[in-house]
Amino acid sequence: MTDSPNDRFNEEKSAYTVRGSDQPDIEKGCAAIRSVVKTLPVRPGVYRMLDAKGEVLYVGKARALKNRVTNYTQVSRLTKRLQRMVAQTRSMQIVTTNTEAEALLLEAQLIKRYRPPYNVLLRDDKSFPFILLREDHEFPQVRKHRGARRFKGQYYGPFASAGSVTRTLNALQKLFLLRSCTDTFLATRDRPCLLYQIKRCSAPCVGRISEEGYAELVQDAKDYLGGKSTRVQQRLAASMQQAAEAMDFELAAVFRDRLRALTFIQGTQTIAAEGMGDADIFALAAKGGTISIQAFFIRGGNNWGHRSFFPAHTADVPEEEVLTAFLMQFYEELPPPKLILVDRPLAEEALLAEALSERAERKVTLKEPKRGDQAKMMRQAKRNAEEELDRHLAESSTQVRNLRAIAEMFEMPEPPKRIEVYDNSHVMGTNAVGAMIVAGPEGFLKNQYRKFNIKREETVPGDDFAMMREVLGRRFARLEKEDPDRSRGDWPDLLLIDGGKGQLNAVLETLECAGIHDVPVVGISKGPDRNAGREVMHLPGGRELTLPVNSPVLFYLQRLRDEAHRFAIGAHRQKRAKSMAASPLDDVPGIGPGRKRALLMHFGTAKAVKGAALEDLEKAPGISKGTAQAIYDYFHSGG
């Protein structure tokens, strides 16, 4: 079995499948593994354990595949967790790699893709926000960015939260007066906007600053974000002194205000990270079978916030192994910094550093700080991890009590593990959306929220009952298709509907048509005068329940309902804003973002493009005669 020199990984074509029942059987599992071991090479790679249905149970990597996989046949040496995994294993898939570091990288990719039940999992799937300084325009724009790096420019981050990005962006506007508006907005201005009036932009749109002067502001922003705030402070102080000596007190006041903003930002840095450069700090705390990992982000010597993580599937897994698995999944998409500080020695520290260095295409150092400022910061991260874990455990305990009370109140056989809450939002039937949020024993599962654009022709605009029928119909049709035997944990144990009898009956009718009779449904409506605290619970058969105004269960149900309402309104506003920003040019065949921008800059508005003569269209920059003819024909033939 050989690799092509151009291939980084070589996946075996066959999956060594052993037929068997779905019931766990450790003898059948060992037999399946032994049949694979006979064909394995002694070389690095990644293996996947599969159950009888082909679902991935576990992803692991090995320096020597044959030796590592053989260990799973020695049942007496395995932990209870791994024995359960082997008992469910019926086949394996093998991938060979050139090095063990490549195997570690591939393992993280596959874990993120398949999310196996026996791997330690990073629960938080939300992408981290960055600050983007775009450099594809003579006047670079500064903005918040998430997702793929499609734009040319400098990316600074990650930031721990959207709030920390917003605070930093506000500071950048006060300090460096960089524009945050879009290119189209910039091109169509004939006078400064409000940001110029409140001294948060230098108004390059109307020539209040030269291209050279703006470039100096951009360089100052790069210096600050790159950790050279002292140099920026010295330049601002010198400029203020120079303006004062020249008796230009208005300009001196501008520099003074910028200096004050810089001083304020420096004062908000809660960790003394000077001299740290770019570093991430990770500390782990464990209690009662739950693990908390606290991450601090230091970039350019600035503290860009911290975030807590609670990895899943950590029972019976050593803490250093949990931290290693967490780090590989954490950096699967994020670029690692030059320095990573951890609060304990890791068993595969050298291998982890090698894999992350390969991922970053430069040297990455992992270390456990022992003294100095780094050790001081680590102690603070450790303290934060312990405090967050205590809060999490307290909330989980309360959550469990609430779920038990809900099961008793709605006569369910056991506390629900997955609650789905539905709400609709629209304005006079326009831009209608349905929303689904998900909650469970560990709180809101935001990566499983869903929004539904109301699009069926038979759904009358503004008909809340019809909208609810469409949303639930589409939701359960997809569940029936993707998880008919309910083995993936995606089926709800309880449906909560924001609404009264009408919405409840619409949902019950939809479930009845789908042949689903075992999912409890409850409608929640506000009581008399729509006062919070007097909600009525509507159950099938016309039954109604009310709870005391100080009931913890009522507070919990209100929180679920309010979260669904918030998510639905947010989805509606997003759709409405998108429709308001839509342009007639969006539907013209062959007109992409570049040509659309060129047309708007030449004619000023989409209406002007629509009414332009063919000769005028041909004069627009970047528009060929053929494209001009296509645009003209589209608007003048009823297209």
C-alpha positions in Angstrom: 0.0 0.0 0.0 1.8 3.1 -1.2 1.1 6.8 -1.4 1.4 9.0 -4.5 4.1 11.6 -3.9 1.6 14.3 -4.7 -1.0 13.0 -2.2 -1.0 14.2 1.3 -3.3 11.5 2.5 -4.2 8.1 1.0 -7.7 6.7 2.0 -8.2 3.0 1.5 -10.9 2.2 -1.0 -12.5 -0.5 0.9 -14.2 -0.4 4.3 -13.6 -3.7 6.1 -17.2 -4.5 6.9 -18.3 -7.3 9.1 -22.1 -8.0 9.0 -23.8 -8.1 12.4 -26.8 -7.0 14.3 -27.3 -3.5 15.7 -27.0 -4.8 19.2 -23.7 -4.2 21.0 -21.6 -7.3 21.0 -18.0 -7.1 22.1 -17.0 -10.4 20.4 -18.3 -9.2 17.0 -16.6 -5.9 17.5 -13.2 -7.6 18.2 -13.7 -9.8 15.2 -14.3 -6.8 12.9 -11.2 -5.1 14.3 -9.0 -8.3 13.9 -10.0 -8.6 10.3 -8.8 -5.1 9.7 -5.5 -5.5 11.6 -4.4 -8.3 9.2 -4.1 -5.8 6.4 -2.8 -2.7 8.2 0.7 -1.3 7.6 3.1 -0.2 10.4 2.9 3.5 9.4 1.2 6.7 10.4 -2.5 7.2 9.7 -6.1 7.8 10.9 -8.7 5.1 11.6 -12.5 5.4 11.9 -14.6 3.0 13.9 -18.1 2.5 12.3 -21.2 0.8 13.6 -23.5 -1.6 11.8 -25.2 1.4 10.0 -21.9 2.9 8.8 -22.1 5.8 11.3 -18.8 7.0 12.7 -18.3 6.0 16.3 -14.7 7.3 16.8 -11.8 8.8 14.9 -8.3 8.2 16.1 -4.7 8.7 14.8 -1.6 6.6 15.2 2.1 6.6 14.6 1.9 3.0 13.6 -1.6 1.9 12.6 -1.2 -1.8 13.0 0.1 -1.5 16.6 -2.5 1.1 17.7 -5.6 -0.7 16.2 -4.4 -4.0 17.7 -4.8 -2.5 21.2 -8.5 -2.4 20.8 -8.7 -6.3 20.6 -7.1 -6.5 24.1 -10.5 -5.9 25.8 -9.3 -6.3 29.4 -7.0 -3.3 29.1 -9.6 -1.0 27.7 -11.7 1.5 29.8 -15.4 0.9 30.1 -16.0 3.7 27.5 -13.8 2.0 24.9 -15.3 -1.4 25.6 -18.7 0.1 24.8 -17.3 1.5 21.6 -15.7 -1.8 20.5 -19.0 -3.6 21.2 -20.7 -1.3 18.7 -17.9 -1.5 16.0 -18.7 -3.5 12.9 -16.3 -2.0 10.4 -13.4 0.4 10.0 -12.0 2.9 7.5 -8.3 3.6 7.2 -6.4 6.6 6.0 -2.6 6.5 5.7 -0.5 9.7 6.0 3.2 10.6 5.5 3.8 11.7 9.1 2.1 11.5 12.5 1.7 15.3 12.5 -0.4 15.0 9.3 -2.4 12.3 11.0 -3.1 14.6 13.9 -4.3 17.3 11.5 -6.5 14.9 9.6 -8.0 13.5 12.8 -9.1 17.0 13.8 -10.7 17.6 10.4 -12.7 14.3 10.5 -13.8 14.8 14.1 -15.2 18.2 13.1 -16.9 16.7 10.1 -18.5 13.6 11.7 -18.7 14.7 15.5 -18.4 11.0 16.7 -20.0 10.1 20.0 -16.7 8.6 21.5 -14.4 11.5 20.7 -13.9 14.6 22.9 -15.9 17.3 21.1 -15.5 21.1 21.0 -19.2 22.1 21.6 -19.0 25.7 20.4 -19.3 25.8 16.6 -19.7 29.5 16.3 -17.0 31.2 14.2 -14.9 33.8 15.9 -15.1 37.4 14.8 -12.1 39.3 13.3 -11.4 42.9 12.4 -10.7 43.3 8.7 -8.8 46.2 7.3 -9.6 45.9 3.6 -6.8 47.0 1.3 -8.5 46.7 -2.1 -9.5 50.4 -2.2 -7.5 53.7 -2.1 -9.3 54.4 1.2 -9.2 51.1 3.2 -12.3 50.2 5.1 -12.3 48.8 8.7 -15.1 46.4 9.6 -16.1 43.3 11.6 -15.6 40.0 9.7 -16.6 36.4 10.2 -16.2 33.4 7.9 -13.9 32.7 5.0 -11.2 35.2 4.2 -12.4 36.4 0.8 -11.2 40.0 0.9 -7.7 41.3 0.3 -6.4 42.9 3.5 -5.2 42.4 7.0 -7.2 40.3 9.5 -6.8 40.9 13.2 -8.2 38.4 15.7 -9.7 36.2 16.9 -11.8 38.2 19.3 -13.6 36.4 22.1 -17.0 37.9 21.2 -18.8 40.3 19.0 -18.9 42.8 21.8 -15.2 42.9 22.1 -14.9 43.5 18.4 -17.5 46.3 18.5 -15.6 48.0 21.4 -12.3 47.8 19.5 -13.9 49.1 16.3 -15.4 52.0 18.1 -12.0 52.8 19.5 -10.4 52.5 16.1 -12.9 55.0 14.7 -12.2 57.5 17.5 -8.4 57.0 17.3 -7.7 56.7 13.5 -10.9 58.1 11.9 -11.1 55.2 9.4 -14.2 54.7 7.3 -16.6 51.8 8.1 -19.0 52.4 5.2 -19.3 50.3 2.1 -17.6 51.2 -1.2 -21.0 52.1 -2.8 -21.9 54.4 0.1 -18.5 56.1 -0.2 -18.8 56.6 -3.9 -22.2 58.2 -3.8 -21.7 60.7 -1.0 -21.7 64.5 -1.7 -21.4 65.6 1.9 -19.9 64.1 5.1 -22.1 61.7 7.1 -22.8 61.7 10.8 -19.7 59.8 11.7 -17.6 62.8 10.5 -19.7 65.1 12.6 -19.1 63.1 15.8 -15.3 62.8 14.9 -15.3 59.1 14.1 -14.4 59.4 10.4 -12.1 61.6 8.4 -14.6 61.8 5.5 -12.4 60.6 2.6 -15.7 60.4 0.6 -15.8 64.1 0.0 -12.1 64.9 0.1 -11.8 66.1 3.7 -8.5 64.1 3.8 -6.0 63.3 1.1 -5.1 59.8 0.1 -1.6 60.3 1.6 -3.1 61.5 4.9 -5.5 58.6 5.0 -2.7 56.2 4.4 -0.9 57.6 7.4 -4.0 56.9 9.5 -4.1 53.3 8.1 -0.5 52.8 9.1 -1.2 54.1 12.6 -4.1 51.6 12.9 -1.8 48.8 11.7 0.8 49.7 14.3 -1.7 49.8 17.0 -3.3 46.5 16.1 0.2 45.0 15.7 1.1 45.9 19.3 3.0 49.1 18.6 0.6 51.4 20.6 3.6 53.3 22.2 4.8 54.4 18.8 1.3 55.6 17.9 1.0 57.4 21.3 4.3 59.2 20.7 3.3 60.3 17.1 0.0 61.6 18.4 1.7 63.6 21.2 4.2 65.0 18.8 1.5 66.0 16.3 -0.6 67.7 19.1 2.5 69.6 20.3 3.3 70.7 16.7 -0.3 71.9 16.1 -0.3 73.8 19.4 3.0 75.6 18.6 1.6 76.5 15.2 -1.5 78.1 17.1 -3.8 75.6 15.3 -5.7 74.8 18.5 -8.6 73.2 16.7 -6.3 70.6 15.2 -4.5 70.2 18.5 -7.8 69.4 20.1 -8.4 66.7 17.6 -5.1 65.1 18.4 -5.8 65.5 22.1 -9.1 63.7 21.8 -7.4 60.8 19.9 -4.8 60.6 22.7 -7.5 60.4 25.3 -9.2 57.6 23.4 -5.9 55.7 23.2 -5.3 56.1 26.9 -8.8 54.9 27.7 -8.3 51.8 25.5 -5.0 51.0 27.2 -6.7 51.4 30.6 -9.4 48.8 29.7 -6.8 46.1 29.2 -7.5 43.9 32.2 -4.4 41.8 31.7 -0.9 43.2 31.6 0.1 41.6 28.4 2.9 43.9 27.3 5.7 42.1 25.6 3.5 39.0 24.9 3.0 39.7 21.2 0.6 37.1 19.8 -0.4 34.4 22.3 -3.4 32.2 23.4 -3.7 31.1 27.0 -5.7 27.9 27.9 -6.5 26.7 31.5 -8.6 23.7 32.4 -10.8 23.1 35.4 -12.7 19.8 36.2 -15.4 19.0 38.7 -18.1 16.4 38.9 -17.3 14.9 35.5 -17.6 18.3 33.8 -14.6 20.1 32.2 -14.3 23.9 31.6 -11.6 25.4 29.4 -10.9 29.1 29.6 -9.2 30.7 26.6 -7.6 34.2 26.7 -6.6 35.9 23.4 -3.6 38.2 23.3 -2.7 39.9 20.0 -0.1 42.5 19.7 0.2 42.7 23.4 -3.5 43.6 23.7 -6.1 41.5 25.5 -8.9 40.8 23.0 -11.2 39.0 25.4 -11.7 35.5 26.8 -14.3 32.7 26.3 -15.3 29.6 28.2 -15.7 26.2 26.6 -17.3 23.0 27.9 -16.1 20.1 25.8 -18.5 17.1 25.4 -17.8 13.3 25.8 -15.0 13.8 28.4 -16.0 11.1 30.8 -13.1 8.7 31.7 -10.8 10.7 29.4 -7.6 12.1 31.1 -7.5 15.8 31.4 -4.3 16.3 29.4 -5.9 14.2 26.6 -9.0 16.4 26.7 -6.9 19.6 26.4 -4.9 18.1 23.5 -8.0 17.1 21.6 -9.6 20.5 22.3 -6.6 22.4 21.0 -6.5 20.5 17.7 -10.2 21.1 17.0 -9.9 24.7 18.2 -7.2 25.4 15.6 -8.7 23.3 12.8 -10.0 26.6 11.2 -8.4 29.3 13.3 -4.7 30.3 12.6 -2.6 29.5 15.7 -0.5 32.3 17.2 3.2 32.0 17.7 2.9 31.2 21.4 0.3 28.9 23.1 0.4 28.8 26.9 -1.2 25.8 28.7 -1.6 25.1 32.4 -0.2 21.6 32.4 2.3 19.4 30.5 0.7 17.5 27.6 1.6 13.9 26.7 2.1 14.7 23.0 3.2 18.3 23.3 6.0 18.1 20.7 3.7 16.4 18.2 1.0 19.0 18.8 3.5 21.8 18.3 4.7 20.2 15.1 1.2 19.8 13.7 0.2 23.3 14.6 3.4 24.7 13.0 2.5 22.8 9.9 -1.0 24.2 10.0 0.3 27.8 10.5 3.3 27.4 8.1 5.6 28.9 10.7 6.9 27.8 14.1 4.3 27.5 16.9 5.6 27.1 20.5 3.6 25.4 23.3 4.7 25.8 26.9 3.6 25.8 30.5 4.6 29.1 32.1 6.3 28.8 35.5 7.1 32.4 36.5 6.8 36.1 35.5 3.9 37.8 33.8 3.0 34.6 31.8 2.5 32.6 35.0 0.5 35.5 36.5 -1.9 35.5 33.4 -2.1 31.7 33.6 -3.2 31.9 37.2 -6.0 34.4 36.3 -7.1 32.1 33.4 -7.2 29.2 35.8 -9.2 31.1 38.3 -11.7 32.1 35.5 -12.0 28.5 34.4 -12.9 27.4 38.0 -15.4 30.2 38.4 -17.1 29.5 35.1 -17.3 25.8 35.9 -19.0 26.5 39.2 -21.5 28.8 37.4 -22.1 26.2 34.7 -22.7 23.5 37.3 -25.1 25.6 39.2 -27.0 26.5 36.1 -27.1 22.9 35.0 -28.5 21.8 38.3 -31.3 24.4 38.1 -31.9 23.3 34.5 -32.2 19.7 35.4 -34.8 20.6 38.1 -36.8 22.6 35.6 -36.8 19.8 33.1 -37.9 17.3 35.7 -40.7 19.7 36.7 -41.7 20.1 33.0 -41.9 16.3 32.5 -44.1 16.0 35.5 -46.3 18.9 34.5 -46.9 17.7 31.0 -47.0 14.0 32.0 -43.9 13.0 30.1 -42.2 9.7 30.9 -38.8 11.3 31.5 -37.3 14.8 31.4 -36.9 16.1 27.8 -33.4 16.1 26.4 -34.3 18.2 23.4 -37.0 20.9 23.4 -37.8 22.7 20.2 -39.6 26.1 20.4 -41.3 27.7 17.3 -42.3 31.2 16.5 -43.2 33.3 13.4 -42.4 36.9 12.5 -43.7 39.2 9.8 -45.1 42.7 9.1 -48.5 42.6 7.5 -47.5 39.3 5.9 -44.3 40.6 4.3 -40.8 39.1 4.7 -42.4 36.3 6.8 -40.1 33.8 8.5 -40.5 30.9 10.9 -37.9 30.3 13.6 -36.9 27.2 15.6 -34.7 27.3 18.7 -33.4 24.2 20.6 -32.8 23.8 24.3 -31.7 20.9 26.5 -30.1 20.0 29.8 -27.0 22.1 28.9 -29.0 25.2 27.9 -29.6 26.7 24.4 -28.1 24.8 21.5 -27.5 27.7 19.2 -25.7 25.8 16.5 -29.0 23.9 15.9 -31.3 26.9 15.6 -33.1 27.1 12.2 -35.0 29.7 10.3 -37.6 29.0 7.6 -38.4 31.4 4.8 -42.2 31.2 4.2 -42.4 30.3 0.5 -45.3 27.9 -0.2 -47.9 29.4 -2.6 -50.8 28.0 -0.5 -49.6 29.9 2.6 -51.6 33.1 2.8 -49.5 36.1 3.8 -50.2 37.0 7.4 -51.9 33.7 8.2 -50.1 32.7 11.4 -51.8 29.3 11.4 -50.8 28.5 7.8 -47.3 29.7 8.5 -47.0 27.3 11.5 -48.3 24.4 9.4 -45.7 25.1 6.7 -42.8 25.4 9.2 -43.7 22.2 11.1 -44.5 20.3 7.9 -41.1 21.1 6.4 -39.3 20.4 9.7 -40.7 17.0 10.2 -40.6 16.0 6.5 -36.9 16.6 6.7 -36.6 14.6 10.0 -38.4 11.7 8.5 -36.1 11.7 5.5 -32.8 12.2 7.4 -33.4 10.3 10.6 -36.4 7.9 10.2 -35.4 5.6 13.0 -34.6 8.5 15.4 -31.1 7.3 16.2 -29.2 10.6 15.8 -30.9 12.6 18.6 -32.4 15.2 16.3 -36.0 14.4 17.1 -37.6 16.6 19.8 -38.9 15.3 23.0 -41.2 18.3 23.4 -42.5 21.0 21.1 -43.3 24.5 22.5 -45.4 26.8 20.3 -45.6 30.5 20.8 -49.3 30.9 20.5 -52.7 29.8 21.7 -55.3 27.2 20.6 -55.2 28.2 17.0 -51.4 27.7 16.6 -51.5 24.5 18.7 -54.3 23.0 16.6 -52.4 23.9 13.4 -49.3 22.0 14.7 -51.4 19.0 15.8 -53.0 18.8 12.4 -49.6 18.9 10.7 -48.3 16.1 12.9 -51.4 14.0 12.4 -51.0 14.3 8.6 -47.4 13.2 9.0 -48.4 10.2 11.1 -46.6 11.4 14.2 -48.4 10.9 17.4 -45.7 10.5 20.1 -44.2 14.1 20.3 -45.8 16.2 23.0 -46.9 19.6 21.9 -47.7 22.6 24.2 -48.8 26.1 23.2 -47.8 29.1 25.3 -50.0 32.2 25.1 -50.0 35.4 27.2 -52.9 35.7 29.6 -55.3 38.6 30.1 -54.0 42.0 28.8 -51.0 40.0 27.5 -49.2 40.4 30.8 -46.0 38.4 31.3 -46.4 36.1 34.3 -50.0 35.2 33.5 -49.2 32.8 30.6 -51.6 30.0 29.8 -50.3 26.6 28.7 -52.5 25.0 26.0 -52.4 21.2 25.8 -54.1 18.9 23.3 -57.7 18.1 24.0 -58.5 21.7 25.1 -56.8 21.4 28.5 -55.2 24.6 29.9 -52.6 25.1 32.7 -51.4 28.2 34.6 -48.5 28.5 37.0 -47.9 30.8 39.9 -46.2 34.0 38.9 -43.2 33.2 41.0 -42.8 29.6 39.7 -39.2 28.8 38.5 -40.7 26.6 35.8 -42.7 29.5 34.5 -39.6 31.7 34.4 -37.9 28.9 32.4 -40.7 28.6 29.9 -40.8 32.4 29.5 -37.1 32.3 28.8 -37.6 29.7 26.1 -40.5 31.6 24.5 -38.6 34.9 24.6 -35.5 33.4 23.0 -37.6 32.0 20.2 -39.2 35.4 19.8 -35.8 37.2 19.7 -34.5 34.8 17.1 -37.6 35.1 14.9 -37.6 38.9 15.0 -33.8 38.9 14.2 -34.4 36.6 11.2 -37.3 38.8 10.0 -35.3 42.0 10.3 -32.4 40.4 8.5 -34.7 39.4 5.6 -36.4 42.7 5.5 -33.1 44.6 5.4 -31.9 42.4 2.6 -35.1 43.0 0.6 -34.8 46.7 1.2 -31.3 46.7 -0.1 -32.2 44.6 -3.2 -31.6 46.3 -6.5 -33.3 45.8 -9.9 -29.8 45.0 -11.2 -29.6 41.9 -9.1 -31.8 40.0 -11.5 -30.1 41.0 -14.7 -28.4 38.0 -16.3 -24.6 38.4 -16.5 -24.4 41.3 -14.1 -22.2 40.4 -11.1 -21.0 42.5 -8.2 -18.2 44.2 -10.3 -20.4 45.3 -13.2 -23.2 46.3 -10.8 -20.8 48.5 -8.9 -19.5 50.0 -12.2 -23.0 50.8 -13.4 -24.0 52.4 -10.0 -20.9 54.5 -9.9 -21.4 55.7 -13.5 -25.2 56.3 -13.4 -25.7 57.0 -9.6 -28.8 54.9 -9.1 -30.4 51.6 -10.4 -33.4 53.6 -11.6 -31.1 55.7 -13.9 -29.6 52.4 -15.2 -33.0 51.1 -16.0 -34.0 54.2 -17.9 -30.6 54.7 -19.7 -30.4 54.6 -23.5 -28.4 51.8 -25.2 -25.7 54.3 -26.2 -25.3 55.5 -22.6 -25.0 52.0 -21.3 -22.2 51.3 -23.8 -20.3 54.2 -22.4 -20.2 52.8 -18.8 -16.7 51.6 -17.8 -16.4 47.8 -17.9 -19.6 47.3 -19.9 -19.2 45.7 -23.3 -21.6 46.3 -26.2 -23.0 42.8 -25.7 -23.6 43.4 -22.0 -25.1 46.8 -22.6 -27.5 45.2 -25.1 -28.5 42.5 -22.6 -29.2 45.1 -19.9 -31.2 47.3 -22.3 -33.2 44.3 -23.6 -33.9 43.1 -20.0 -35.5 46.4 -18.9 -37.2 47.2 -22.2 -38.8 43.9 -23.0 -40.7 43.3 -19.7 -37.9 40.9 -18.6 
